[in-house]
Amino acid sequence: MANKHTIILMQTSQNRATRTFMDYGSINQAMEGICALYERKLRELNPAIRDITYDVADLYNFIDGLTDMSALVFDHSIQAFLPYDRQWIKQRTFQHLKKMAH
């Protein structure tokens, strides 16, 4: 599943103009991208703090705070993208962070 083209769809506020997407070559890259997005937001909010740290609950709150977030993952066997919800994204980011910690 690691090398599956993944598109993250998100909307940051109720304003439909905030709809955007991020395109990645794999699920792992997509999860890294979501973590990087959150880390950029933390740096914006805390410009004076050099070493930003957070736990998985903070990341989950960020994901839950978005108006919408979902993933489309390409499945080669059916030649189509399969949709995944916010809960799946949270599980995958947790697995990704766990792997990074080891």
DRENVEXNU-686985 format. One line per 4 residues: number of its first residue (from 1); their letters; for each residue x, y, z of N, C-alpha, C, O, CB. Coordinates in Angstrom, 1 decimal. Glycine has a CB too. Example, Ala and Ser with C-alpha at 12.3 -4.5 7.8 and 13.67 -1.06 7.14 Angstrom:
BEGIN
1) as) 13.2,-5.7,7.8,12.3,-4.5,7.8,13.2,-3.3,7.8,14.2,-3.3,8.5,11.3,-4.5,9.0; 12.8,-2.2,7.1,13.7,-1.1,7.1,12.9,0.0,7.9,13.4,1.1,8.0,14.1,-0.6,5.7;
This chain:
BEGIN
1) mank) 0.8,-1.2,0.0,0.0,0.0,0.0,0.8,1.3,0.0,0.3,2.4,-0.2,-0.9,0.0,1.2; 2.1,1.1,0.3,3.0,2.3,0.4,3.1,3.2,-0.8,3.2,4.4,-0.7,4.3,1.9,0.9; 3.2,2.5,-2.0,3.4,3.3,-3.2,2.1,3.6,-4.0,2.1,3.6,-5.2,4.4,2.6,-4.1; 1.1,3.9,-3.3,-0.2,4.2,-3.9,-0.4,5.7,-4.0,-0.3,6.4,-3.0,-1.3,3.6,-3.2;
5) htii) -0.6,6.2,-5.3,-0.9,7.6,-5.5,-2.0,8.1,-4.6,-3.1,7.5,-4.5,-1.2,7.9,-7.0; -1.8,9.1,-3.8,-2.7,9.6,-2.8,-3.0,11.1,-3.0,-2.1,11.9,-3.1,-2.2,9.3,-1.4; -4.3,11.4,-3.0,-4.7,12.8,-3.0,-5.4,13.2,-1.7,-6.4,12.5,-1.4,-5.5,13.1,-4.3; -5.0,14.2,-1.0,-5.6,14.7,0.2,-6.5,15.9,-0.2,-6.0,16.9,-0.7,-4.6,15.1,1.3;
9) lmqt) -7.8,15.7,0.1,-8.7,16.8,-0.2,-9.1,17.5,1.1,-9.3,16.8,2.1,-10.1,16.3,-0.9; -9.0,18.8,1.2,-9.4,19.4,2.5,-10.0,20.8,2.2,-9.8,21.5,1.2,-8.1,19.6,3.3; -10.7,21.2,3.3,-11.3,22.5,3.3,-11.1,23.0,4.7,-11.5,22.4,5.7,-12.9,22.5,3.0; -10.4,24.2,4.8,-9.9,24.6,6.1,-11.0,25.4,6.9,-10.9,25.5,8.1,-8.7,25.5,6.0;
13) sqnr) -12.0,26.0,6.2,-13.0,26.7,6.9,-14.4,26.5,6.2,-14.4,25.8,5.2,-12.7,28.2,7.0; -15.4,27.2,6.7,-16.7,27.1,6.0,-16.7,27.7,4.6,-17.6,27.4,3.8,-17.8,27.7,6.9; -15.8,28.6,4.4,-15.7,29.3,3.1,-15.3,28.3,2.0,-14.2,27.7,2.1,-14.7,30.5,3.2; -16.1,28.1,1.0,-15.8,27.1,0.0,-14.5,27.4,-0.8,-13.9,26.5,-1.4,-16.9,27.0,-1.0;
17) atrt) -14.1,28.7,-0.7,-12.9,29.1,-1.4,-11.6,28.5,-0.8,-10.5,28.5,-1.4,-12.8,30.6,-1.4; -11.8,27.9,0.4,-10.6,27.3,1.1,-10.4,25.8,0.7,-9.5,25.2,1.2,-10.8,27.4,2.6; -11.2,25.3,-0.2,-11.1,24.0,-0.6,-9.8,23.9,-1.4,-9.4,24.7,-2.3,-12.3,23.5,-1.5; -9.0,22.8,-1.1,-7.7,22.6,-1.8,-7.4,21.1,-1.8,-8.1,20.3,-1.2,-6.6,23.4,-1.2;
21) fmdy) -6.3,20.8,-2.5,-5.9,19.4,-2.5,-4.4,19.3,-2.5,-3.7,20.3,-2.9,-6.4,18.6,-3.7; -3.8,18.2,-2.0,-2.4,17.9,-2.0,-2.2,16.6,-2.7,-2.9,15.6,-2.3,-1.8,18.0,-0.5; -1.3,16.5,-3.6,-1.1,15.3,-4.4,0.3,14.6,-4.0,1.3,15.3,-4.0,-1.1,15.6,-5.9; 0.3,13.3,-3.7,1.4,12.6,-3.2,1.6,11.3,-4.0,0.6,10.7,-4.5,1.4,12.4,-1.7;
25) gsin) 2.8,10.8,-4.1,3.1,9.6,-4.7,2.8,8.3,-3.9,2.8,7.2,-4.4,4.6,9.5,-5.1; 2.6,8.5,-2.6,2.4,7.4,-1.7,1.6,7.8,-0.5,1.5,9.0,-0.2,3.7,6.7,-1.2; 1.0,6.8,0.2,0.2,7.1,1.4,1.2,7.7,2.5,0.8,8.7,3.2,-0.4,5.8,2.0; 2.4,7.1,2.6,3.3,7.6,3.6,3.7,9.1,3.3,3.8,9.9,4.3,4.6,6.8,3.6;
29) qame) 3.9,9.5,2.1,4.2,10.9,1.7,3.1,11.8,2.1,3.2,12.9,2.6,4.6,11.0,0.2; 1.8,11.3,1.8,0.6,12.1,2.2,0.6,12.3,3.7,0.2,13.4,4.1,-0.6,11.3,1.7; 0.8,11.3,4.5,0.7,11.4,5.9,1.8,12.4,6.4,1.6,13.2,7.3,0.9,10.0,6.6; 3.0,12.3,5.8,4.1,13.2,6.1,3.7,14.6,5.8,4.0,15.6,6.5,5.4,12.8,5.4;
33) gica) 3.0,14.8,4.6,2.5,16.1,4.2,1.5,16.7,5.2,1.5,17.9,5.5,1.9,16.0,2.8; 0.6,15.9,5.7,-0.4,16.4,6.7,0.3,16.8,8.0,0.0,17.8,8.5,-1.4,15.2,7.0; 1.3,16.0,8.4,2.1,16.4,9.6,2.8,17.7,9.4,2.9,18.6,10.2,3.1,15.3,10.0; 3.4,17.8,8.2,4.2,19.1,7.8,3.2,20.3,7.8,3.6,21.4,8.2,4.9,18.9,6.5;
37) lyer) 2.0,20.1,7.3,1.0,21.1,7.3,0.7,21.6,8.7,0.6,22.8,9.0,-0.3,20.7,6.6; 0.5,20.7,9.6,0.2,21.0,11.0,1.4,21.7,11.6,1.3,22.7,12.4,-0.1,19.7,11.8; 2.6,21.2,11.4,3.8,21.8,11.9,4.0,23.3,11.4,4.4,24.1,12.2,5.1,21.0,11.6; 3.7,23.5,10.1,3.8,24.9,9.6,2.8,25.8,10.4,3.1,26.9,10.7,3.5,24.9,8.1;
41) klre) 1.6,25.2,10.6,0.5,26.0,11.4,1.0,26.3,12.8,0.9,27.4,13.3,-0.8,25.2,11.4; 1.7,25.3,13.4,2.2,25.6,14.8,3.3,26.7,14.7,3.3,27.5,15.6,2.8,24.3,15.3; 4.1,26.6,13.7,5.2,27.7,13.6,4.6,29.1,13.4,5.1,30.1,13.9,6.2,27.3,12.5; 3.5,29.1,12.6,2.8,30.4,12.4,2.3,30.9,13.7,2.4,32.1,14.0,1.7,30.2,11.4;
45) lnpa) 1.7,30.0,14.5,1.1,30.4,15.8,2.1,30.7,16.9,1.8,31.5,17.8,0.1,29.4,16.2; 3.3,30.1,16.8,4.3,30.2,17.8,5.6,30.6,17.2,6.6,29.8,17.2,4.4,28.9,18.6; 5.8,31.8,16.6,7.0,32.1,15.8,8.3,32.2,16.7,9.4,32.0,16.2,6.8,33.4,15.1; 8.1,32.4,18.0,9.2,32.6,18.9,9.8,31.2,19.4,10.9,31.2,19.9,8.9,33.4,20.1;
49) irdi) 9.0,30.2,19.3,9.4,28.8,19.8,10.3,28.1,18.7,9.8,27.9,17.6,8.2,28.0,20.2; 11.5,27.8,19.0,12.4,27.2,18.1,12.1,25.7,17.8,12.0,25.3,16.6,13.8,27.3,18.6; 12.0,24.9,18.8,11.7,23.5,18.7,10.2,23.2,19.0,9.8,23.2,20.2,12.6,22.7,19.6; 9.4,23.0,18.0,8.0,22.7,18.2,7.8,21.3,18.5,8.3,20.4,17.8,7.2,23.2,16.9;
53) tydv) 7.0,21.0,19.5,6.7,19.6,19.8,5.2,19.5,19.9,4.5,20.4,20.3,7.4,19.1,21.1; 4.7,18.3,19.6,3.2,18.1,19.7,3.0,16.6,19.9,3.9,15.8,19.6,2.4,18.6,18.5; 1.8,16.2,20.4,1.5,14.8,20.5,0.4,14.5,19.5,-0.2,15.4,18.9,1.1,14.4,22.0; 0.0,13.2,19.4,-0.9,12.8,18.4,-2.3,13.4,18.7,-3.0,13.6,17.7,-1.0,11.3,18.4;
57) adly) -2.7,13.6,19.9,-4.0,14.3,20.2,-4.0,15.7,19.6,-5.1,16.1,19.2,-4.2,14.3,21.8; -2.9,16.4,19.7,-2.9,17.7,19.1,-3.1,17.7,17.6,-3.8,18.5,17.0,-1.5,18.4,19.4; -2.4,16.7,16.9,-2.6,16.5,15.5,-4.0,16.1,15.2,-4.6,16.7,14.2,-1.6,15.4,15.0; -4.6,15.3,16.0,-6.0,14.9,15.7,-7.0,16.1,15.9,-7.9,16.2,15.1,-6.4,13.8,16.8;
61) nfid) -6.7,17.0,16.9,-7.5,18.2,17.0,-7.4,19.1,15.8,-8.4,19.7,15.4,-7.1,18.9,18.3; -6.2,19.2,15.3,-6.0,19.9,14.0,-6.8,19.4,12.9,-7.6,20.1,12.2,-4.5,20.0,13.7; -6.7,18.1,12.7,-7.5,17.4,11.6,-9.0,17.6,11.8,-9.7,17.8,10.9,-7.1,15.9,11.5; -9.4,17.4,13.1,-10.9,17.5,13.4,-11.3,18.9,13.3,-12.5,19.2,13.0,-11.1,17.0,14.8;
65) gltd) -10.4,19.9,13.4,-10.8,21.3,13.3,-11.0,21.8,11.9,-11.5,22.9,11.7,-9.7,22.1,14.0; -10.5,21.0,10.9,-10.8,21.4,9.6,-12.2,21.1,9.2,-12.8,20.2,9.7,-9.8,20.6,8.6; -12.8,22.0,8.3,-14.2,21.7,7.9,-14.3,20.4,7.3,-15.3,19.7,7.5,-14.6,22.9,7.0; -13.3,20.0,6.4,-13.4,18.7,5.8,-12.0,18.2,5.4,-11.1,19.0,5.1,-14.2,18.8,4.5;
69) msal) -11.8,16.9,5.5,-10.5,16.3,5.0,-10.8,14.9,4.7,-11.5,14.1,5.4,-9.4,16.4,6.1; -10.4,14.5,3.5,-10.5,13.1,3.1,-9.3,12.7,2.2,-8.6,13.6,1.7,-11.9,12.9,2.4; -9.2,11.5,1.8,-8.1,11.0,1.0,-8.7,10.2,-0.2,-9.7,9.5,0.0,-7.1,10.2,1.8; -8.1,10.3,-1.3,-8.3,9.4,-2.4,-7.1,8.6,-2.7,-6.0,9.2,-2.9,-8.8,10.2,-3.7;
73) vfdh) -7.1,7.3,-2.6,-5.9,6.5,-2.8,-6.2,5.6,-4.0,-7.2,4.9,-4.2,-5.7,5.6,-1.5; -5.2,5.6,-4.9,-5.3,4.9,-6.2,-5.1,3.4,-5.9,-4.1,3.0,-5.3,-4.3,5.4,-7.2; -6.1,2.6,-6.4,-6.0,1.1,-6.3,-5.7,0.6,-7.7,-6.6,0.6,-8.6,-7.3,0.5,-5.7; -4.5,0.0,-7.9,-4.1,-0.5,-9.2,-5.0,-1.6,-9.7,-5.2,-1.8,-10.9,-2.7,-0.9,-9.2;
77) siqa) -5.5,-2.4,-8.7,-6.3,-3.6,-9.2,-7.6,-3.2,-9.9,-8.1,-4.0,-10.7,-6.6,-4.5,-7.9; -8.1,-2.1,-9.5,-9.4,-1.7,-10.2,-9.2,-0.4,-11.0,-10.2,0.1,-11.6,-10.5,-1.5,-9.1; -8.0,0.1,-11.0,-7.6,1.3,-11.8,-8.6,2.5,-11.5,-9.1,3.1,-12.3,-7.7,1.0,-13.3; -8.7,2.7,-10.2,-9.6,3.8,-9.7,-9.1,4.2,-8.3,-8.4,3.5,-7.6,-11.1,3.3,-9.6;
81) flpy) -9.5,5.4,-8.0,-9.2,6.0,-6.6,-10.3,5.5,-5.7,-11.5,5.6,-6.0,-9.1,7.5,-6.7; -9.9,5.1,-4.5,-10.8,4.7,-3.4,-10.9,5.9,-2.4,-9.8,6.4,-2.0,-10.4,3.4,-2.7; -12.0,6.3,-1.9,-12.1,7.3,-0.9,-11.9,6.8,0.5,-12.3,5.7,0.9,-13.5,8.1,-1.0; -11.3,7.6,1.3,-11.1,7.3,2.8,-11.4,8.6,3.6,-11.2,9.7,3.1,-9.6,6.9,3.1;
85) drqw) -12.0,8.4,4.8,-12.5,9.5,5.6,-11.4,10.0,6.5,-10.3,9.5,6.6,-13.7,9.1,6.3; -11.8,11.0,7.3,-11.0,11.7,8.3,-10.4,10.7,9.3,-9.3,10.8,9.7,-11.7,12.8,9.0; -11.3,9.7,9.7,-10.9,8.7,10.7,-9.7,7.9,10.2,-8.8,7.6,10.9,-12.0,7.8,11.1; -9.8,7.5,8.9,-8.7,6.7,8.3,-7.4,7.5,8.3,-6.4,7.0,8.5,-9.2,6.3,6.9;
89) ikqr) -7.6,8.8,7.9,-6.4,9.7,7.9,-5.7,9.7,9.2,-4.5,9.7,9.4,-6.8,11.1,7.4; -6.6,9.9,10.3,-6.0,10.0,11.7,-5.3,8.7,12.0,-4.2,8.7,12.6,-7.1,10.2,12.7; -5.9,7.5,11.7,-5.2,6.2,11.9,-3.9,6.1,11.2,-2.9,5.7,11.8,-6.1,5.1,11.6; -3.9,6.5,9.9,-2.7,6.4,9.1,-1.6,7.4,9.6,-0.4,7.1,9.6,-3.0,6.7,7.7;
93) tfqh) -2.0,8.6,10.0,-1.0,9.6,10.5,-0.4,9.0,11.8,0.8,9.2,12.1,-1.6,11.0,10.8; -1.2,8.4,12.7,-0.7,7.8,13.9,0.3,6.7,13.6,1.4,6.7,14.2,-1.9,7.2,14.7; 0.0,5.8,12.6,0.9,4.8,12.2,2.2,5.4,11.7,3.3,4.9,12.0,0.3,3.8,11.2; 2.1,6.4,10.9,3.2,7.1,10.4,4.1,7.7,11.5,5.4,7.5,11.4,2.8,8.2,9.4;
97) lkkm) 3.5,8.4,12.4,4.3,9.0,13.5,5.0,7.9,14.4,6.1,8.0,14.8,3.4,9.9,14.4; 4.2,6.8,14.6,4.8,5.7,15.4,6.0,5.1,14.7,7.1,4.8,15.3,3.7,4.5,15.6; 5.9,4.9,13.4,7.1,4.4,12.6,8.3,5.4,12.7,9.4,5.0,12.8,6.7,4.2,11.1; 8.0,6.7,12.6,9.0,7.7,12.6,9.7,7.7,14.0,10.9,8.0,14.1,8.4,9.1,12.3;
101) ah) 9.0,7.4,15.1,9.5,7.5,16.4,10.5,6.3,16.7,11.4,6.4,17.6,8.4,7.4,17.4; 10.4,5.2,15.9,11.3,4.1,16.1,12.5,4.2,15.3,13.3,3.3,15.3,10.5,2.8,15.8;
